Structures are given as structure tokens and as C-alpha cells.
């Protein structure tokens, strides 16, 4: 077995690691200086076809008509018919806050657990006279505001998110069960 012509030492290993680290940091910094920070607009998500599909399957779906100005639907869009009907639409407001609509055949407790966890506290009842669904119960967590409407004994509708009570209520007043055409 022949001996290497290079001496190996722990100090040499540390030196090589330091040189590599400096080279990586320099490369990242160089790229950062040359890169333009372009604002990325949300990609439009086609969600109306999911509403039409569910309605064609004789499922009553609450959907916003229209979305508030500057709001965008984001992926993933979630809907299914069996074994339990679910409709979920996630949105971002014009100031980049989160809002969701969830309609599901389940209990209020299970629906709340799915969207905000165990920490939700029940508040007062709320009546939104300009909405198609008028009677709601307010639930809150440290970060989320949730409106819950019981559509039947086993079906609930939630409007929830971090956008604050005014935005959540505005979206709730825009929900409709009307057939989606086109």
C-alpha cells in the first residue's frame, strides 16, 4: 500500500470546510445582488367548475358571488361527495390574509377541530340579515375568527380565517346556494 503524498490533518479539514462555507455564502450573496425581487401575483385558480360539478350531483354548495375585490382563491381546492360531502374553498384577501369556506356533513365540533384545532371558544350568536345564511355562531381562537352556521342536523358551514371579523362577515354575506352557470 502506498502512502499519500499529501499530509492530512484535522486543521486542514477545518480549513477546507471554512473555505467551502465562504464560497457558498459568497455565491448566495452574489446571486442576491443580481436578482430582481419581482412581486409574484397569485395564480388564478378555476374553482367555478367544482361548484357546477357538485351542483350537478344534487349537492347544495355555498359559494361566494362575487369574491371581494382583490381576493384570490388559492390551491388546494377540496371537494368530495362520499363518504361525507365536503366543500372547501381557501382564499387570500387583498392584504394577504387568509379566509376559508368549509361546508361539510359533520358535527360542529369536528368541523372546528379540522379548521382551527381544539382551542376555539364559542362566542355570541350573530345575525347577518343581508346574507342567504342569516344565523351564525361566532367562535374565536388566538389567531382565527370563525362563523359557524348549522345548515341541518348533520351539515355545517364555516367561514373562518385570520382576516378579522369584518372580512369574515363580508364573505359570509356574499355566500349563495344559487346555481352556478357558465
C-alpha positions in Angstrom: 0.0 0.0 0.0 1.5 3.3 -1.0 1.4 6.3 1.3 -0.3 9.6 0.1 1.9 12.5 -0.9 -0.4 14.9 0.9 -0.4 15.3 4.7 -3.8 15.1 6.3 -4.6 16.9 9.4 -7.6 18.0 11.4 -6.7 21.6 10.9 -6.5 21.0 7.1 -10.1 19.6 7.2 -11.4 22.5 9.2 -9.6 24.9 6.7 -11.2 23.2 3.7 -14.7 23.4 5.4 -14.2 27.1 6.1 -13.2 27.8 2.5 -16.2 25.9 1.2 -18.6 27.8 3.5 -17.2 31.1 2.5 -17.5 30.2 -1.2 -21.2 29.2 -0.7 -22.0 32.3 1.2 -20.3 34.4 -1.4 -22.2 32.7 -4.2 -25.6 33.3 -2.4 -24.8 36.9 -1.7 -23.7 37.5 -5.4 -26.9 36.0 -6.7 -28.9 38.1 -4.2 -27.4 41.3 -5.5 -28.1 40.4 -9.2 -31.6 39.1 -8.6 -34.7 41.3 -9.1 -37.2 40.9 -6.4 -40.3 40.7 -8.5 -43.7 40.6 -6.8 -45.4 37.4 -7.6 -49.1 37.6 -8.2 -51.3 34.7 -7.2 -52.1 32.3 -10.0 -55.8 32.2 -10.8 -57.5 29.0 -9.7 -60.5 27.7 -11.6 -63.0 26.9 -8.8 -66.3 27.6 -10.5 -66.2 24.2 -12.3 -66.1 22.5 -8.9 -69.2 24.4 -7.8 -71.0 23.4 -11.0 -69.9 19.8 -10.7 -71.2 19.5 -7.1 -74.5 21.2 -8.0 -74.9 18.7 -10.9 -74.6 15.9 -8.3 -77.6 17.5 -6.4 -75.3 18.9 -3.7 -76.2 22.3 -2.3 -72.9 24.3 -2.2 -72.3 27.7 -0.6 -70.1 29.8 -2.8 -69.1 33.5 -2.8 -70.8 35.6 -5.5 -68.7 37.6 -6.2 -65.4 37.3 -4.4 -64.5 40.6 -2.7 -62.3 42.9 -4.8 -58.6 41.9 -4.8 -59.2 38.5 -3.2 -57.9 35.3 -4.8 -58.8 31.6 -4.5 -55.7 29.6 -3.7 -55.0 25.9 -4.0 -55.7 23.3 -2.9 -59.4 23.3 -3.7 -61.0 20.4 -1.9 -64.4 18.8 -2.6 -65.8 15.3 -2.4 -69.1 13.5 -2.3 -68.5 10.3 -0.4 -68.3 9.1 2.2 -69.0 12.6 3.7 -69.7 15.5 1.5 -67.1 18.3 1.8 -66.6 21.6 0.1 -63.6 23.8 1.0 -62.5 27.0 -0.7 -59.4 28.8 0.5 -58.8 32.4 -0.3 -56.2 35.2 0.3 -57.5 38.8 0.8 -56.1 41.8 -0.9 -53.9 42.4 2.2 -52.6 38.8 2.1 -54.7 37.5 5.0 -56.3 34.0 4.9 -60.0 33.2 4.7 -61.7 29.9 4.1 -65.2 28.5 3.5 -65.9 24.9 4.6 -69.2 23.1 4.2 -69.3 19.5 5.5 -71.5 16.8 6.6 -70.2 16.5 10.2 -70.7 17.9 13.7 -69.8 21.5 14.6 -67.1 20.2 17.0 -65.4 18.0 14.3 -65.6 20.9 11.7 -64.0 23.3 14.2 -61.3 20.8 15.1 -60.5 20.4 11.4 -60.0 24.1 10.7 -58.8 25.8 14.0 -58.0 23.0 16.4 -59.2 22.4 20.0 -58.7 26.0 21.3 -61.9 27.5 19.7 -64.1 29.3 22.2 -67.8 29.9 21.5 -69.0 33.5 21.4 -72.3 35.2 20.8 -74.8 34.5 18.1 -74.7 36.7 15.0 -77.5 37.6 12.6 -76.4 38.8 9.1 -79.7 40.0 7.6 -78.2 40.7 4.1 -77.0 37.1 3.7 -78.5 34.0 2.4 -77.5 32.2 5.6 -78.5 34.6 8.3 -77.9 32.8 11.6 -74.3 32.2 12.7 -72.4 31.5 15.9 -69.1 33.2 16.4 -66.1 31.2 17.5 -62.5 32.5 18.1 -59.0 31.4 18.8 -55.9 33.4 19.4 -55.5 34.0 15.7 -58.7 32.9 14.0 -62.2 34.2 13.8 -64.8 31.6 12.8 -68.5 31.9 11.8 -70.5 28.6 12.1 -73.9 28.0 10.6 -75.7 24.7 11.1 -77.4 24.0 7.8 -79.1 20.8 9.0 -78.8 18.3 11.9 -75.6 17.0 10.3 -74.3 19.7 8.0 -72.3 22.7 8.9 -70.9 25.8 7.1 -67.9 27.6 8.4 -66.3 30.9 7.3 -63.0 31.3 9.0 -59.5 32.8 8.9 -57.0 35.3 10.1 -58.5 38.2 8.1 -60.5 39.6 11.0 -64.2 39.7 11.9 -65.2 42.4 9.2 -63.7 40.4 6.3 -65.1 37.1 7.5 -68.6 38.7 7.9 -68.3 40.3 4.5 -67.6 37.0 2.9 -70.4 35.3 4.8 -72.9 37.9 3.3 -71.7 37.0 -0.2 -72.3 33.3 0.1 -75.1 31.9 -2.1 -76.5 28.5 -2.9 -77.7 29.7 -6.3 -76.9 27.5 -9.3 -73.6 28.5 -10.9 -74.0 28.9 -14.7 -71.3 29.1 -17.3 
